[in-house]
Amino acid sequence: MKRIKAIIEKGSDGGYGIYCPDLDVVLIGNGLTEQEAKDELHECLDMIVEHYSENGYELPEALNGGDVAFDYHYDFSAFFKAYPVFNVSGLAAAIGINPSLMRKYKNGHAFASSRQRAKIMKGLHTLSKRLSTVQF
């Protein structure tokens, strides 16, 4: 099974958009919910495979005959939309990021470098490990 990177972003309509930046074909999904966008992405893949098959075209190698799985990655605004339980400022403080800068990432006014994204992911994963030990 081939794995394809899919970026989830907050749509201009308030919903979600998903695209696959590493493909030579346009593979996208949109929806009011994250699940609707994921479902449409899978439908788009099915339509591409069907189109290529019906017209005798060779399917791009990256699509592996349609036998693919998606590795979903969020942009910052989609992450905070998908997980509203996280307060931007609170999360930033918990993982050691400037809250003002995190708000800029969330709103698309600034873009995190790969080093900064790695720091945020590491902090988020550390926080999730801490949360997984909570008992009531």
C-alpha positions in Angstrom: 0.0 0.0 0.0 1.3 3.4 -1.0 1.2 6.3 1.5 0.4 9.7 0.2 0.8 13.0 2.2 -2.5 14.9 2.4 -2.6 18.4 3.9 -5.8 19.4 5.8 -6.4 23.1 5.8 -9.2 25.4 7.0 -11.3 26.4 3.9 -12.3 29.9 3.1 -16.0 28.8 3.6 -15.2 27.8 7.2 -15.0 24.1 6.2 -12.0 22.0 5.4 -10.0 21.4 2.3 -7.5 18.6 1.7 -4.8 18.4 -1.1 -1.9 16.2 -1.9 1.1 18.3 -2.7 3.4 15.6 -3.8 1.3 14.2 -6.7 1.4 15.0 -10.4 -2.4 14.7 -10.5 -5.0 16.9 -8.8 -6.3 15.0 -5.8 -8.5 17.2 -3.5 -11.4 17.0 -1.1 -13.6 19.7 0.4 -16.3 19.6 3.0 -18.0 21.4 5.8 -16.6 18.8 8.2 -13.2 17.2 8.2 -14.8 13.8 7.6 -16.7 15.1 4.6 -13.4 16.4 3.1 -11.7 13.1 3.7 -14.7 11.2 2.1 -14.5 13.5 -0.9 -10.7 13.0 -1.2 -11.3 9.2 -1.4 -14.1 9.8 -4.0 -11.7 11.9 -6.0 -9.1 9.1 -5.9 -11.8 6.6 -7.1 -12.8 8.9 -9.9 -9.2 9.3 -11.1 -8.5 5.6 -11.0 -11.8 4.9 -12.9 -11.0 7.6 -15.5 -7.5 6.3 -16.2 -8.8 2.7 -16.4 -11.7 3.5 -18.7 -9.6 5.5 -21.1 -6.7 3.0 -21.2 -4.2 5.4 -19.5 -1.5 4.2 -17.2 -2.2 5.3 -13.7 0.6 7.4 -12.2 2.9 5.3 -10.1 2.3 7.4 -7.0 -1.3 6.2 -7.0 -0.3 2.5 -6.9 -3.4 1.3 -8.7 -5.6 3.1 -6.2 -4.2 1.1 -3.3 -3.2 4.0 -1.2 -3.5 5.3 2.4 -3.3 9.0 3.3 -1.0 10.5 5.9 -2.9 13.5 7.1 -1.0 16.6 8.1 -2.8 19.7 9.4 -2.0 23.3 8.7 -2.2 25.3 12.0 -5.7 26.9 11.3 -7.2 23.5 10.5 -5.7 22.0 13.6 -7.2 24.5 15.9 -10.6 24.2 14.0 -10.5 20.4 14.4 -9.4 20.5 18.0 -11.2 23.5 19.6 -10.5 22.1 23.0 -7.0 23.7 22.6 -6.8 27.4 23.4 -4.1 28.9 21.2 -2.5 30.9 23.9 -2.7 28.1 26.5 -1.2 25.5 24.1 1.5 27.9 23.1 2.5 28.5 26.7 2.4 24.7 27.5 4.8 23.9 24.7 7.1 26.9 24.9 6.0 28.9 21.9 5.3 32.6 21.9 1.4 32.9 22.1 1.3 35.9 19.7 3.3 34.0 17.2 1.1 30.9 17.5 -2.0 33.1 16.9 -0.3 34.3 13.7 0.3 30.7 12.6 -3.3 29.9 13.3 -4.6 32.9 11.4 -2.3 32.4 8.4 -0.5 35.7 9.0 2.9 33.9 9.5 4.2 30.5 8.6 6.3 28.3 10.8 9.6 27.1 9.6 10.3 23.4 9.5 12.3 23.8 12.7 9.5 25.6 14.5 6.9 23.0 13.2 9.1 20.3 14.7 9.3 22.1 18.0 5.5 22.5 18.1 4.9 18.8 17.1 7.4 17.7 19.8 5.7 19.8 22.4 2.2 18.6 21.4 3.3 15.0 21.5 4.9 15.5 24.9 1.6 17.1 26.1 -0.4 14.2 24.8 1.8 11.7 26.6 1.3 13.7 29.8 -2.5 13.8 29.2 -2.6 10.0 28.6 -1.5 9.4 32.2 -4.3 11.5 33.7 -6.7 9.5 35.9 -9.9 10.5 37.6 
